[in-house]
Amino acid sequence: MILSDSQIFIALFTALVTGILALRLGIALYK
């Protein structure tokens, strides 16, 4: 399967947002 640049960018952006939300949730639970 060939991914286009836009699909790769969307995947990276989604992963980044998910990581940030998970980090914020982890910090909130830690406190």
Number of C-alpha atoms within 10 A of each C-alpha: 3 5 8 9 9 9 11 11 12 12 11 12 12 12 12 12 11 12 12 12 12 12 12 12 11 11 10 9 8 7 5
